[in-house]
Amino acid sequence: MSKRKILLEESWKTALLTEFDQTYFQELRTFLITQKKQQKNIYPPSSLIFNAFNSTPFDKVKVVILGQDPYHRPNQAMGLSFSVPKSVRIPPSLNNIYKELEKDINFKVPSHGDLTSWATQGVFLLNAFLTVEAGKPGSHRNIGWGLFTDKVISLLSEQRQNIVFMLWGNFAKNKTDLINHSKHLVLTAAHPSPLARGAFFGSKHFSKANEYLISKSIKPIEWQI
């Protein structure tokens, strides 16, 4: 992932221009290049590492849904948090997100887990760590991605307004201090993972997000996929 190969949507490129020159990011890039030379399988593929950014321009973000790692099994990770390609079985956490949508709004559960239609409407599906080694969840948590995505969240908070941040689980909730609550709506809930034993259900974040956007004269999200 050399600097010239970072293909980034223009508004994000402008917002993050100086970040790619930071020492930590240069070290991150070197680490990934070394992993590739060692023939390690890294997910998502290089062309999709910045998929969330390229699908949702900086100046078009309406909602942020923060995940942690990309999926670490073959063909799952596509650079959008919680999302999988249409050919892949719907993961348990996304299945619970669909169940909550079904209860919260008039949502019909689709046969796939591709959330691209959300991303193109302004739902920024950001993972805190943008890569992972195959079969090793959490393997890239200490290589610098956290610094990068914290900066991303801070920039959105500082330079934009009226964004809905959905923070699910303790990891995501810890990002709340990066966000100016007077300028944005911050919604917190348990993680949709089955490990949370259903604590995510009843949060109604999707209807609350649209109510907030409408109150700010912003077009709401069509959650139906």
N, C-alpha and C positions, 0 to 999 in steps of 0.2 A: 504494500500500500504506500507507494511513494507519493510525495506531495503532489506531483503533477497528475497522479492517477485518482486523486480524490475528486470525484465528479459530484459537485454539490449544487443544488438549486441556488440561483443568484442571490435571493434575499438572505438565505442562510449563509452563503459565502461572505456576504458583506458583514453580517452580524458577527461572524466567527473569524474574521480575517486574521486577527492577531493571535488567535488561540492555536492555530496550526504551527506557529513559530515557537510556541512555548517548549521548554526543555522536556517536560513530561510527555508531550504529544510526540515529539521526535523519538523519544525512547519507546513509546507505545508502538509507533510505526515500525521501528527497528525490531522490536520483539515479534510483531506479526510477520514481518518479512523472514525472520529467522525461523519461525515456526513453519512457514511454508517451505523453506529450503530443507527443513528436516522432515518434510512430507507429512506433517501433522494435518489432520482434517479439522478445518475451522469452519464454524457455522456463524451466521449465514455466509453464502459465497460472497466474495469481494464486491461484486456488483450490487449486492443488496445490503451491505453494512449500513449505508446511509439512506435506506429506502424510506424510513419515516420522514426524514428531512426533505427528500426529493418529492415525496407524495403530498406533503403539507408545508407549503412555503411559510417562512417566518411571519410574514405580514398577514397570513390567512388563518393562523391558529385560533380556534375558538375554544377547544377543549383539549386538555392534556390527560391522557391515561398512562400512568407510569407503571411499567413492569420492572423486572430485575434482569435475569439472564435471558438470552435467546434460548429457544428449545435446542437440546443437545443431541437429538436423534436425527437420523438421515431424513432429508427432504422436508423437515418441519419448519425450520427458521426461515423467515422471509423479511426480516428487518423491521417488522411491525409488532409491537408488544401484543401478546395474546393471540395473534393471528397465525393461521397456517394456510398453505395453498389448498385449493379446492379439492385436490386429489387425496388429501391427507385426512385421516380420522380426526374429528373434533376432540381436542384435549379436555381433560376434566375441568380445569379452571374456566375455560371458555364455555363449556357446557353449562356451568353454574351461572356465568354471566348471561347466557341466553335465557336460563330459567328466571333470573331476576328481571330481565327485560320483559319476559312474558307476563310476569306478575305486575310489573310497574306500568307498562303501556300496552297498547294493542299490538303486540309483537308476535309474529309467527316464526317459530324456530326454523331456520334454514337447514339444508342438508349438508352444508359445508362451513368451514371456519375462516374464510377469506374476508378480512375486514377492510379491504382496500377502499370500498365505497365510503366507509367512515373517514378514512384518511383524506380522500379527495374532497370531502366536505369541510375539512378543518379540524378533524380529530387527530391530534398529534400522538401517535402510538409509540411512545418512547420507552425503550429499555434503558435502565441505568448503565448497563454494561452491554456494549454493542456486539461483542463476539464471545465465543465459547469454544473450547476444544471438544470434539465429538466424544460423547459418552462421559464427559467430566463436568457436571454442573458446577458453576462457581469458579471454574478454572481461570477465568480472566478478570476476576474481581479486583485484583491488586496490580493491574498493569497501567492504570491511568484513566480508564474510561469513566470512573466515578468523578474525577476532577472535571473531565470534559462535560459530562451531562449535568453536573451541578452548575457549571457555568451557563449551559443552555437554559436551564430552569431560571437562573438568576436574570439572564438577559430577557427572557420572556416577561418576567415579573417587572423588570425595570423599564423596558422599552415599549411594552404593550399594555393594554388595559382590558378589563371585562372578559378575562379568560376564566374558564371553569377548570380547576385542577382536581382530578379524582385520584386520591391517594388511598390505596387499598393495602392493608397489612402494615405491620410495624415498620418495616423497612421504608416504605413509601411515606408513611406518616412523619418519619424523621426528616423529610425534606421540607416540612411546612415552614421552617424558619427562613428558607430561601425565597419565600413568596410574600409579597406585600398584600396583606389581607384586606386592606382598604381599597385596593384597586381591582381585586379579583375575588372570585368565589372559590373557596377551598372546601371540598367535600371529603370526609374521611370515613372509612369503613373497614371491617375485617377483610382479609384477602378472600377472593372467590375460590381458592383452593379447597378441595374436600377436607383437607386437614383442619380447616377452620370450623368444621362441623356445622355448616349452615349459617354461621354468624353474619355472613355477607348479605343474606336474604333480608329484604325489607328496607334496604338502604335508600331505594328510590332515587338513585343518583341520576338516572337518565331523564326522568321527568323533571327533576329539580334543575338539571343543567339547562334543559330547554326553556323552562319557566324563567330562569335567570337571563338567558340570551334574549328572549322575547322582551323582557323588561328593559333591556338595554338597546332595543330596536335592532337586534342582530338576528339574522335568519337562523331558526333552530335547526338541529340536526335531524335528518331522516334516519332513524336508527334501523328501520327495517332493511334487511339485506336481501 
